[in-house]
Structure formats: C-alpha cells, structure tokens
Amino acid sequence: MAQDERIDLCIVGAGPAGIAAAERAAARGLRVVLVEAGELGGVSHNWGALPAQALSAAAERAHQIRTARDLGLGSDEPRVNFARINARIRTTIEDAGPAVSPEHLVAQGIEVVNGRGRFTGPAALEAAGRTIRAAHFLIATGSRPIVPNLPGLEAVPYYTPETIFELTRRPSHLIVVGAGATGLALAQSHLRLGAKVSVVEMLEPLSGEDPELVEIVLRRLRAEGLDLHIHTGVVSVSAIGNDEIALDIKTGPDEKRIVGTHLLFATGRQPDFEGLGLEAARVRMQRTRPVLGRSGRTSNRRIFVTGDAAGHSGTHAARHSGERAVDEMTGAGSGEGVIIPHIVHTRPAIARVGMTEAQAATRLNGRFEIVRVAMAETDAARARAEPHGHARIILDAGGRVVGAGVVGTSAPEIIPVLALAVERKMKLSDLGNFLVPYPAFSQIIALAAAEYARSHAGASPAGWRRVLKRLLP
C-alpha cells in the first residue's frame, strides 16, 4: 500500500455537492483529494435531474405539437422515436461532461482518485490502494433509490428513476409507484410521449407541497390522461406472460388489478453510507445514519456530511451545502442559512420558498396575509396560451414576504425573485417598484404587489394614485 499522504480536505463522492466543495476548497488554496468509485457528476448529472430534463423537453415539444390548435395552428399526434430521444439524452449528458471531467478538476488543482473510499480510522481513509490522511473529510456520497419489499417483486423486472433512461422503446403502459416530485414528473413525460401511464400513491400526491398548488398540477395531469390512484397501497406484483406486469392494489376496502408493460418505483431515496466504515472513524450513528450537528458536522469533528447524504435534495441545494461545508471547515461560514427554493418539475411546475401557510400560522401566531394572483392575469400567459397556475405570496403583519409558492410553466424562473425577497426581508410593495419586462410571466409579481396595494390603499385619492402607478406598465 502506498505511503500515507497528508492533505487538507478529502471528499468522498463526486456529485454536485462533492464537486462544488472541491472547487471552493481548491480556490482557497487547500490541497484537495476527491474520491469517487463511479461516474463523476453523480446521480443528478448521469441518471437524475439532467436526463430527466432532457426527457421532459422532448415531452413538452410533443405536447406543443398535440395542442398547437390553441395557437391557431393545425394539431397532430407527434411521431415519437424513443430510441432517438434516448440518444439525445445520452448526448446531453456527454455535452455537459466537460464541467465534471477529471481534466477540468485537475486543472483547478484537485486530485481525483478513482476508487471506493473506506475509513480505517478517525483521520484516515483508504481508497485505490492508498491511505489518505486529512485535516478534514467531507462525505458527499448522495443517496440511492428506495424499492419497497413487495410480494412477487423478485420475479418481476422493474425500473428506478436512475435506470428508467435505459429504455429505448416507448412503454405501452407504464405503472409508476410513487406520486412524489420525481414520480409525477417522469409519469407526465412518458404520458406526453404517448404511453398510457398509471400512478399509484399510498398517501397524498406531492405530500409536503402546498395543497392549493398541488391541486392545479393534478387537475392538469388528469386532463392529459393520467390514471391516478391515491390513498392506495400495493398488495402484490406479478408477471403475466412474457411482457405484462400486474399490480394488485387496494384503496380502502376496494381491491383492483392494474396490468401494464413496465414498472417504475419512484418511492423516495435514502442516504448512501454503505461501505464507508464510519464506525472505524468513530462517528456516532443512529441506526444506519450518522448523527449530524450544525452544518453537517458529525461527532468526529474532522468529518462532515453534505448534499443528498445530509438531506439536501436538489442539485442547487446540494451544491450550496457542499460550498457551505467548506466555509464552516475554513472558518468562513456566516452561520446564517441561505433561502433555497424548491422546485417540482411537472408541467405546470411548482416552485416554493420560505414559509408555507401552515408554518406561518404557527410561527407568526396567525398574523399573516396571503396575496393570490392567477397566472392567467399576465399578458404573457394570454399570448402564449399558458393560463394554468397562480402565485400565492405570504406576508407578515408588516407586509414583508416570508414565503411564496408559484405554480405555472415559468414558476422556476419566477421564484428566484421571491426567494431574494424572503432572504432580504423585503416588503411586497418593494417588489412592486421593480421594472418588469413586458410581456413576461414575472409580471405576476407586479400584479401581486398591485393587488396588495389596492387592498391596503383605502379610498383616498393618494392611495388610488399609488395603486394606478403600480398597475400601469
């Protein structure tokens, strides 16, 4: 085995969090080793968010062809070549590859070790036949899909959100177990590409999201033909012949069988610490997970956990958590959290930030206000025939933005402005002073500010002048 090497930071896992942490640490002059057993870029780049967006783009284009009559054009059923879609997904991943390539990282002074890392002591990690001793370690090993243990599953082929992109032929009937953000987004993509899709969810769809926004998404999915079964458990699964799969489900006392051709489990993810040897590192564990303190520090003060492994789901959140972990290690951390938006990539999409209505009711003792504006009120929605959705902005008693949710095609582009407002404790009236390009979906923020001003202006001429000033483009 090679002689021990002393470095400043050893990172295990080269997904979004690990790479972001490595780049930040290297930029600050630290000697960094990045250990990765698989593909650089992690799940998000190779099997997750990036390929899902490429698939969604093809599905969106198919939907636009199918609904072209809304814009005065002839509509037709799109001819879908699933093999070509799959090839484009691979090309998209390859085109984004240079940003996560070994050459790109080495050029920044980051050493990349291709191998599986395992702790051999509180300050030592073995990888690729080497023992690496470091001042700090950062675990960024991500997460892995959860597949429920169902009767009959051992005899049935199935997919997870990481393997579904291996399909080169369109499924005739895709059955999706799980109606979370990933499950519904993948279900809608395949639905728009011409597959029949059934979704089975034991609890509420998109649980944890604002029910008011979720209902708008579900209404659109059902209108597009999604077969959705909620509050429904899976009793068993079985193969029928060579090319069909049967799911026996139960909703209350009612039992039913769904027969499809392909099965996808989108039932959540769990942090992946398998094989790391955290016991040897003297990290205190709670069942299979390390106990984490502030900023992801473990009981071994040398070792931090970040990214998906620490519960920071979403590529943007994972990257930020990796950078913040380095800040904490180097004493540059501010101790203040950054407001991070959450996105559900359905169509229409859901974007939210800050407090939910339930949280506001508790934390603000019921002293809050909600301003709602329909997306259809924006001229951009009228021009593009995309009226579905609305914004709801939660204000405290002083009119400051403490939370927001947007549902609509352009929700991910609108939410950063509202996230900034939450982080800077801005008033909604401040947002009304921003100059909004015309026409744009972001006009919905100006309309919300105008609605708030109108409701609080009273009947005085001065009040109405303020309202008119905000309403006029």
C-alpha angles and dihedrals in degrees: 000000000000120000117273114272124209118216138161100238133013115192121197111205129033102217124118094292095045095047093045090050093047093050093048093048093047090049088057092054099258122144104243133190118191115201120198130164096190139026119335111245095044128226096321094059101036107029108003138044098002098051090039090057091048090052091046091052091056090046092049091052090050089051091051091053091048093050099037090121088076087070096043096265132120114270125217139169106264119239104237121205103190094186090057091047089052091048091052090051089055090048091051090054092047093048090053091046100093090067090061100031123125089241092056092050096043089052087062092052096261118139113218119207117193106212147079115283124221128175115238095179144352092286104021136080127186119215133157092352094310134108111222119197115193141175088230138012126204120199110209100158095138124210141290132223121271114228115189119233101244129173109262096013094117090069097046129080113231142170135226127204087267097053101035090088089067089077113113096175127056112255114242091213121005118197113202120195108203130042099209124122094284096043096050094044092052091042092054093047092054091042092055090047090060106268124129106241132197121186124198120196126178094201133019119318112255091004110197093036124104106280090216091058094040092056091059091053093046091049090055094045092052090047088055090054106266114160101218125186114186130185084024128136128205111238099183144333129222142172119247113201116314103313112027135079126201124208117195107207136182128208108185105309093338120100125197141169124228116197119199142151102238134032126208125186112206095164100137138276137265130209113267114228096142115143096002095119094225091165089064088052089056093240113160110239135201104205104307098342133076117246107247130206131188114336091003098295115158128213086271099073092210093061128073131178122214145167123021090345088065094043098264098135121188126055095255092049092046093051092049092048091052092052091046092052090057090049090054093048093050096043093248096112117120094206089231121114123231120232106246120193120227120220133198107198100213123121107278091032127217121224124178139170137179124000125004120220091261092051092048091052090056103037097039096040091240093303100128140100134217122214115198128193126176117234087227088070091069118090090223090062090049093049095046096040091236103127099148118116143025144218126247117191121193117214132188122228090278094054095255118146109248099162143358142187128195128187118190144089092282098038094117090056094047099047099069091068090052091045089055089050091053093046094047093041091237125174120242087238088062090058089052088066093060116106106239119202113242126265101017136132088236086073084087089077092054090047090052090051090049091049091051092047091049093051092049101036098083120205099299118123090235090054093051091048089057090050094049091048090058095042097052116082 
